[in-house]
Amino acid sequence: MAEMALSDVTVLDFTQNIAGPYSTKLLADYGADVIKVEQPGTGDGARGLGPFPGDVSHPEKSGTFLHLNTNKRGITLDLNTEEGRAAAIELARRSHVVVESFRPGTMESFGLGYGSLSAANPSLVVTSISNFGQTGPYRDWRASELILYGMGGELISTGIAEREPIKMGGTVGLYQAGTVAAYATLAAVTGARQRGAGEHVDISIMETQAGSIDRRLSLLLAYQYTDETTSRESLDAASGTGFPGGVYPCADGYVQITAGLVWFDRVVRMLGSPEGLLDPKWYTSEAQSDPELKEEFDGYFYPWVLTRTKQEVWEAAQEFRVLSGPLNTMDDLMRDAFFQGRGAFAEIDHPEAGALTYPGRPVVLNATPWSVRRPAPRLGEHTDEVLAELGYAQAAIDRMKAKGVI
């Protein structure tokens, strides 16, 4: 097997929940030796997040934890103890990167702040991921993904004008922050190797929301240059985008179609060129924003779309070059020929959770490919192994276990 892209990078991982673990997962998946440190007895809070096989909660079977920690080694260390801190410092000396996602000041309270870690290893890159960053007036504030998504400027633009703003599903903001943190960490590692000195990378989740490409950055620029403010579009498809335009029900779900205005003739041909839609009255920009004409058009369109499946609508739209796509369910995605053909999913066997299908690699590196080297670690699974690599004798490891340090 070819050497992986990050095989020469060792990462000490003090992250929990989603944003931090996703950032280190991206590094682990491409070869980095990521050593995940958890609190003895309890571990990462993500172990309590679903989904769970059979909907039965179990700390070793959380779908969220299993996905976010694949390819990592896992140890337990009580950082409140002198022995735990000493082991952490020794691990930092042998690492290229430390990533942590505690509240600002927490690592300092353990005696593991950037100053202490840098003193032990001057070339070390330390990445800190927090809600609002390590400095500033919001530094110590708590937050949720919903709050960070909203404060980052995106929530005001999603949803429909007739209703309250609505957030995109899931925890997309936290995953995006993890992606930014992984990119920033690799940039800092490159710089550290060139300079021979590390640095502290400060990731504010809210700032990753305000500065992201997904509408926010472009809308922020529009406001800065023209004072234009963000608005949500009306539910009415005849609000200027033409028709059909939006999400429509079909025989087995929903489809998205955007084909009004200059592409209206394609839609008419897709519908079989009914005589009533051949009238020149339809082919003006004014007509495409006329609510009465839209209602008349719906009389032709809905009987056509409601009697066809997502696949049938999509195939017809492709034939006539109408911009469209199905609204896939999770089951649809798992069976989709595109994802199957690309090998986008991976089967991983975990000693507690069993064999499950996971999302696979996010990108393809042909020369240094992604691979599954190990499933997510059980709590403390590699503690003895990692401490032995540091030079700890088995008797010393056993004493640390007896004292609850590991």
Backbone torsions as a table, in degrees:
resi	resn	phi	psi	omega
1	MET	NA	139.4	-179.7
2	ALA	-65.0	147.6	175.2
3	GLU	-61.9	141.1	-176.5
4	MET	-83.4	159.1	-171.8
5	ALA	-58.3	-35.5	-174.7
6	LEU	-115.1	27.0	-177.1
7	SER	-61.3	-22.5	-178.0
8	ASP	-97.1	17.6	-179.1
9	VAL	-115.7	128.9	174.4
10	THR	-111.4	130.6	-175.4
11	VAL	-122.2	128.5	173.5
12	LEU	-98.9	118.1	-166.4
13	ASP	-109.9	109.0	175.9
14	PHE	-108.0	37.3	-174.6
15	THR	-102.7	162.1	-179.0
16	GLN	-140.6	162.3	174.5
17	ASN	66.0	-113.4	-168.8
18	ILE	-120.6	-58.3	-171.0
19	ALA	-58.6	-51.6	-179.5
20	GLY	-65.3	-52.0	178.1
21	PRO	-58.0	-32.1	178.0
22	TYR	-68.8	-38.0	179.0
23	SER	-62.5	-43.9	-179.2
24	THR	-75.2	-26.9	174.3
25	LYS	-62.1	-42.6	179.9
26	LEU	-60.7	-34.7	177.0
27	LEU	-73.0	-44.2	-179.7
28	ALA	-62.9	-39.5	-176.4
29	ASP	-64.6	-21.7	179.3
30	TYR	-110.4	25.7	165.9
31	GLY	113.0	-15.1	-179.1
32	ALA	-62.9	143.1	173.1
33	ASP	-84.6	97.8	-177.4
34	VAL	-97.6	120.9	178.9
35	ILE	-106.1	107.4	-176.3
36	LYS	-87.3	125.7	-179.2
37	VAL	-103.4	125.2	179.2
38	GLU	-125.6	160.1	177.3
39	GLN	-73.0	131.6	178.7
40	PRO	-56.3	137.7	175.0
41	GLY	88.2	-36.6	-175.3
42	THR	-114.0	-47.3	178.5
43	GLY	75.9	-168.8	180.0
44	ASP	-61.3	135.9	178.4
45	GLY	-60.2	-22.6	179.1
46	ALA	-64.9	-17.3	177.1
47	ARG	-64.2	-18.3	178.6
48	GLY	-96.9	1.7	-179.2
49	LEU	-95.6	137.3	177.0
50	GLY	-77.9	-176.0	2.4
51	PRO	-77.0	157.3	176.7
52	PHE	-118.4	142.8	174.6
53	PRO	-56.2	128.4	-178.6
54	GLY	69.0	9.9	179.7
55	ASP	60.0	30.4	177.8
56	VAL	-110.0	116.0	-176.1
57	SER	-65.1	135.0	179.2
58	HIS	-158.0	132.0	-175.3
59	PRO	-64.0	-16.7	178.8
60	GLU	-103.1	5.6	-174.3
61	LYS	-126.8	13.0	177.9
62	SER	-66.1	122.5	177.0
63	GLY	-59.6	-37.5	178.8
64	THR	-63.1	-49.2	-179.4
65	PHE	-65.3	-43.8	-177.6
66	LEU	-59.8	-43.1	-179.4
67	HIS	-67.3	-42.7	-172.8
68	LEU	-78.4	-9.9	-173.3
69	ASN	-127.1	14.4	173.9
70	THR	-58.8	143.3	176.7
71	ASN	74.2	9.2	176.9
72	LYS	-102.7	155.6	167.2
73	ARG	-97.6	145.5	-175.4
74	GLY	-121.4	132.3	175.2
75	ILE	-130.7	163.2	172.6
76	THR	-115.2	139.3	176.7
77	LEU	-147.9	129.5	172.1
78	ASP	-86.1	104.3	-175.3
79	LEU	-74.3	-6.0	175.9
80	ASN	-83.0	-6.3	-178.5
81	THR	-104.8	154.7	179.6
82	GLU	-62.9	-41.5	-179.7
83	GLU	-65.7	-38.6	178.6
84	GLY	-64.7	-43.3	178.4
85	ARG	-64.3	-41.6	-179.1
86	ALA	-61.8	-42.1	178.5
87	ALA	-65.3	-39.3	179.4
88	ALA	-64.0	-42.7	178.5
89	ILE	-62.3	-42.1	-179.8
90	GLU	-65.6	-38.0	176.1
91	LEU	-65.0	-40.6	178.9
92	ALA	-62.1	-36.5	178.7
93	ARG	-60.1	-31.1	-175.1
94	ARG	-98.7	5.4	-177.2
95	SER	-107.0	160.7	172.5
96	HIS	-96.6	-26.0	-173.6
97	VAL	-140.6	140.9	165.1
98	VAL	-119.4	130.7	174.7
99	VAL	-121.3	129.0	179.5
100	GLU	-136.1	149.6	-179.6
101	SER	-132.8	33.0	173.9
102	PHE	-75.2	168.6	170.8
103	ARG	-62.5	145.4	179.0
104	PRO	-52.0	134.3	-179.7
105	GLY	97.0	-18.0	-177.0
106	THR	-67.6	-45.4	179.2
107	MET	-61.4	-37.2	176.6
108	GLU	-62.8	-37.5	179.7
109	SER	-66.0	-25.3	175.8
110	PHE	-84.4	-5.7	-172.6
111	GLY	78.4	23.4	-176.1
112	LEU	-125.1	28.5	177.2
113	GLY	-67.2	173.0	-176.3
114	TYR	-57.6	-38.7	179.7
115	GLY	-60.5	-44.6	-179.3
116	SER	-68.9	-42.7	-179.6
117	LEU	-66.9	-41.1	179.9
118	SER	-66.4	-35.0	177.6
119	ALA	-64.7	-36.3	178.8
120	ALA	-74.7	-31.6	-177.0
121	ASN	-148.0	90.9	-174.4
122	PRO	-60.5	-22.1	-179.6
123	SER	-90.9	4.6	-174.4
124	LEU	-73.4	136.1	169.4
125	VAL	-96.2	124.7	177.8
126	VAL	-114.3	120.0	178.6
127	THR	-108.1	122.4	178.8
128	SER	-111.3	125.1	179.9
129	ILE	-114.1	121.3	-179.8
130	SER	-145.4	172.0	-176.3
131	ASN	-58.0	-51.1	-173.0
132	PHE	-125.9	13.6	177.2
133	GLY	92.9	173.5	-174.9
134	GLN	-83.5	-12.1	-179.2
135	THR	-133.1	173.3	175.5
136	GLY	97.9	168.2	-173.6
137	PRO	-68.0	-20.0	-178.8
138	TYR	-99.2	4.3	-171.4
139	ARG	-46.0	-43.8	-172.4
140	ASP	-96.8	6.3	-177.1
141	TRP	-76.9	144.5	171.9
142	ARG	-83.9	161.9	-179.8
143	ALA	-161.2	167.4	172.8
144	SER	-121.3	169.9	178.8
145	GLU	-59.6	-38.9	179.3
146	LEU	-63.5	-44.4	179.5
147	ILE	-62.8	-45.7	-178.2
148	LEU	-65.5	-37.7	177.6
149	TYR	-63.1	-43.6	179.8
150	GLY	-70.3	-45.6	-178.4
151	MET	-68.1	-22.4	177.5
152	GLY	-78.1	-3.3	173.3
153	GLY	98.3	-4.8	-175.4
154	GLU	-84.5	-37.2	-172.7
155	LEU	-58.6	-34.7	-177.1
156	ILE	-65.1	-18.9	-175.6
157	SER	-102.5	-4.3	-176.8
158	THR	-110.3	140.5	-173.7
159	GLY	115.3	-169.1	-179.5
160	ILE	-113.7	153.8	-173.8
161	ALA	-62.0	-30.0	-176.0
162	GLU	-77.0	-10.1	-176.7
163	ARG	-128.9	178.9	177.4
164	GLU	-68.1	157.7	174.1
165	PRO	-57.8	148.6	-180.0
166	ILE	-134.8	137.5	-177.3
167	LYS	-79.7	149.7	170.5
168	MET	-62.8	153.8	-174.8
169	GLY	-68.4	161.3	175.4
170	GLY	72.6	-153.0	-178.2
171	THR	-122.5	51.5	-174.4
172	VAL	-59.9	-34.2	-179.8
173	GLY	-63.7	-39.1	-179.3
174	LEU	-70.7	-39.4	176.8
175	TYR	-65.7	-38.2	178.3
176	GLN	-64.6	-40.9	177.4
177	ALA	-61.5	-38.9	177.3
178	GLY	-63.8	-38.1	177.5
179	THR	-63.4	-45.5	179.0
180	VAL	-61.9	-41.2	-179.1
181	ALA	-64.2	-39.6	178.6
182	ALA	-64.5	-43.6	178.8
183	TYR	-62.7	-45.7	-178.7
184	ALA	-64.5	-37.5	179.0
185	THR	-63.9	-45.4	179.1
186	LEU	-64.5	-36.7	176.2
187	ALA	-62.0	-42.3	-179.5
188	ALA	-68.4	-36.0	177.7
189	VAL	-63.4	-42.8	177.2
190	THR	-59.8	-44.7	178.5
191	GLY	-64.4	-39.7	-179.4
192	ALA	-63.8	-38.4	179.6
193	ARG	-69.5	-31.7	178.6
194	GLN	-75.4	-38.2	-175.4
195	ARG	-92.5	-23.0	-173.6
196	GLY	78.9	15.6	-179.9
197	ALA	-143.0	140.8	-179.6
198	GLY	-83.6	-170.4	177.5
199	GLU	-161.3	169.8	-179.8
200	HIS	-103.2	121.4	178.8
201	VAL	-100.2	121.7	-174.5
202	ASP	-108.8	109.1	-178.7
203	ILE	-106.2	116.9	172.1
204	SER	-98.7	119.2	-178.3
205	ILE	-60.0	-39.4	179.6
206	MET	-62.3	-39.4	179.5
207	GLU	-67.5	-32.4	176.5
208	THR	-65.9	-26.8	176.3
209	GLN	-76.0	-44.6	-178.3
210	ALA	-66.7	-28.3	-175.3
211	GLY	-106.7	15.9	-176.1
212	SER	-83.9	160.9	-178.1
213	ILE	-75.2	-23.9	-175.9
214	ASP	-69.0	78.2	178.4
215	ARG	73.3	-38.2	-169.1
216	ARG	-63.3	-47.5	-176.5
217	LEU	-64.9	-43.6	179.9
218	SER	-66.1	-38.3	179.4
219	LEU	-70.5	-35.1	177.2
220	LEU	-66.2	-40.5	177.2
221	LEU	-64.4	-40.9	178.9
222	ALA	-60.1	-40.8	179.0
223	TYR	-67.1	-42.4	-178.1
224	GLN	-64.0	-35.2	-175.2
225	TYR	-91.9	-31.4	-172.4
226	THR	-128.2	-2.5	-175.2
227	ASP	65.5	15.8	176.6
228	GLU	-73.5	135.7	179.0
229	THR	-106.3	157.1	-177.4
230	THR	-69.9	142.0	175.2
231	SER	-137.5	153.6	176.1
232	ARG	-94.6	145.2	-177.8
233	GLU	-77.4	154.1	178.1
234	SER	-74.3	153.3	175.8
235	LEU	-65.1	-26.1	-178.0
236	ASP	-66.9	115.1	-177.8
237	ALA	-67.6	-13.9	-179.7
238	ALA	-94.1	27.4	-175.8
239	SER	-86.6	12.3	178.4
240	GLY	128.7	-12.6	-179.4
241	THR	-93.6	-4.1	-178.3
242	GLY	83.0	176.3	179.3
243	PHE	-139.6	148.7	-2.4
244	PRO	-72.5	147.5	178.7
245	GLY	-159.0	109.1	-179.6
246	GLY	139.2	-161.0	-179.9
247	VAL	-98.6	131.5	-177.2
248	TYR	-128.2	144.0	175.7
249	PRO	-73.6	150.4	174.0
250	CYS	-137.9	-167.7	-171.3
251	ALA	-64.8	-30.1	-176.0
252	ASP	-131.6	24.5	178.8
253	GLY	155.4	-130.6	-176.6
254	TYR	-140.1	152.9	174.7
255	VAL	-132.1	153.2	174.7
256	GLN	-104.9	129.4	178.4
257	ILE	-133.8	131.4	174.6
258	THR	-131.1	103.8	-171.8
259	ALA	-153.8	21.8	179.9
260	GLY	-80.4	-168.9	177.0
261	LEU	55.4	-119.1	-171.1
262	VAL	-67.9	-15.5	-178.9
263	TRP	-103.2	11.8	-175.6
264	PHE	-61.4	-34.7	-178.9
265	ASP	-63.8	-30.0	177.5
266	ARG	-66.0	-40.2	178.5
267	VAL	-63.4	-43.1	-179.7
268	VAL	-59.2	-44.1	178.2
269	ARG	-66.7	-35.7	177.2
270	MET	-62.4	-34.7	-179.7
271	LEU	-81.6	1.3	178.9
272	GLY	93.2	15.6	178.3
273	SER	52.8	56.1	175.7
274	PRO	-60.0	142.0	-173.1
275	GLU	-56.7	-36.8	-177.4
276	GLY	-66.0	-19.2	-179.6
277	LEU	-98.1	4.4	178.3
278	LEU	-91.1	-8.7	179.0
279	ASP	-61.4	134.4	179.4
280	PRO	-58.6	-15.5	-178.2
281	LYS	-61.0	-23.2	-176.4
282	TRP	-79.3	-17.4	-164.9
283	TYR	-101.7	46.3	173.0
284	THR	-133.0	154.8	179.4
285	SER	-64.5	-30.6	178.6
286	GLU	-66.6	-40.2	179.9
287	ALA	-63.4	-35.8	-176.5
288	GLN	-74.8	-1.4	173.4
289	SER	-122.3	19.1	-178.7
290	ASP	-95.3	113.7	-178.1
291	PRO	-58.6	-34.9	-178.9
292	GLU	-68.7	-41.2	177.6
293	LEU	-68.0	-34.8	176.9
294	LYS	-60.7	-43.3	179.3
295	GLU	-62.2	-39.6	178.1
296	GLU	-65.5	-41.8	178.8
297	PHE	-61.7	-40.4	-179.4
298	ASP	-57.0	-29.9	178.5
299	GLY	-64.9	-26.3	174.4
300	TYR	-88.0	-40.3	-169.1
301	PHE	-76.7	-46.3	-174.0
302	TYR	-63.4	-42.1	176.4
303	PRO	-59.8	-32.0	178.9
304	TRP	-72.1	-49.4	-173.4
305	VAL	-73.8	-33.4	-176.2
306	LEU	-72.1	-17.6	-179.5
307	THR	-97.9	7.1	-178.3
308	ARG	-124.0	147.8	176.9
309	THR	-76.7	169.2	176.6
310	LYS	-56.0	-43.9	-178.4
311	GLN	-65.5	-41.0	-179.6
312	GLU	-66.4	-41.8	177.8
313	VAL	-63.2	-44.4	-178.0
314	TRP	-63.4	-43.0	179.7
315	GLU	-65.4	-40.9	177.3
316	ALA	-64.4	-41.6	179.2
317	ALA	-63.7	-39.9	178.3
318	GLN	-63.8	-40.2	-179.3
319	GLU	-59.5	-38.2	-176.5
320	PHE	-104.7	13.7	174.7
321	ARG	58.3	45.0	174.6
322	VAL	-98.4	126.1	-178.2
323	LEU	-65.8	118.6	-175.4
324	SER	-163.5	171.4	175.1
325	GLY	-173.0	153.0	178.7
326	PRO	-77.6	151.9	170.6
327	LEU	-90.8	96.7	-173.8
328	ASN	-73.9	143.1	167.0
329	THR	-83.8	172.4	175.8
330	MET	-61.3	-37.6	178.5
331	ASP	-64.8	-39.7	176.6
332	ASP	-59.6	-44.1	-179.3
333	LEU	-61.0	-43.1	-177.5
334	MET	-63.1	-29.2	-177.1
335	ARG	-100.8	-2.5	-173.9
336	ASP	-64.5	134.0	-176.9
337	ALA	-61.7	-32.8	180.0
338	PHE	-62.6	-52.3	-177.6
339	PHE	-67.8	-38.4	177.9
340	GLN	-64.4	-42.4	-179.1
341	GLY	-67.6	-27.8	-179.6
342	ARG	-90.1	-7.3	-178.1
343	GLY	67.6	40.9	-173.2
344	ALA	-78.7	-9.3	179.2
345	PHE	-119.4	153.8	-178.2
346	ALA	-131.9	141.0	175.2
347	GLU	-92.8	121.9	-178.9
348	ILE	-126.4	131.8	-179.9
349	ASP	-100.1	119.6	-179.9
350	HIS	-108.5	138.5	-175.4
351	PRO	-62.2	-23.9	178.6
352	GLU	-103.1	-44.5	-174.7
353	ALA	-85.1	-17.3	-178.5
354	GLY	84.4	-168.7	-178.0
355	ALA	-81.4	122.3	-179.6
356	LEU	-135.2	156.8	176.0
357	THR	-91.4	128.0	-176.7
358	TYR	-115.7	154.2	165.4
359	PRO	-60.0	137.0	-176.7
360	GLY	-91.1	-144.8	-175.6
361	ARG	-70.5	142.3	177.9
362	PRO	-78.5	-25.9	178.6
363	VAL	-140.0	160.6	180.0
364	VAL	-107.7	120.5	171.2
365	LEU	-107.5	110.3	-172.5
366	ASN	-67.6	-39.5	-175.8
367	ALA	-83.4	-30.0	-178.4
368	THR	-130.0	73.5	-167.6
369	PRO	-70.1	155.9	171.6
370	TRP	-68.7	148.7	173.5
371	SER	-154.8	159.4	173.6
372	VAL	-90.8	109.3	179.2
373	ARG	-93.9	-31.4	178.3
374	ARG	-161.1	152.2	174.1
375	PRO	-72.3	172.6	176.0
376	ALA	-57.2	142.6	-175.2
377	PRO	-73.7	144.3	166.5
378	ARG	-70.0	157.7	-174.9
379	LEU	-57.3	116.7	178.6
380	GLY	74.4	13.8	-172.2
381	GLU	-56.6	-37.0	-173.6
382	HIS	-109.5	17.3	-176.6
383	THR	-59.2	-52.3	-179.4
384	ASP	-58.9	-44.1	-177.4
385	GLU	-61.3	-47.4	-176.9
386	VAL	-69.2	-42.5	179.2
387	LEU	-65.4	-35.4	176.8
388	ALA	-63.7	-37.2	177.2
389	GLU	-63.9	-27.6	177.1
390	LEU	-79.9	-9.3	179.3
391	GLY	103.6	6.1	178.4
392	TYR	-71.4	132.5	173.7
393	ALA	-75.0	156.0	-178.6
394	GLN	-60.1	-34.5	179.6
395	ALA	-64.0	-38.9	178.5
396	ALA	-67.8	-39.6	177.7
397	ILE	-62.8	-42.6	179.9
398	ASP	-63.6	-38.4	177.4
399	ARG	-64.5	-39.7	178.0
400	MET	-64.2	-37.5	176.8
401	LYS	-64.3	-44.5	-177.9
402	ALA	-62.9	-30.9	-179.6
403	LYS	-88.9	-2.7	178.9
404	GLY	79.6	13.6	178.5
405	VAL	-71.8	-32.4	179.3
406	ILE	-130.0	NA	NA
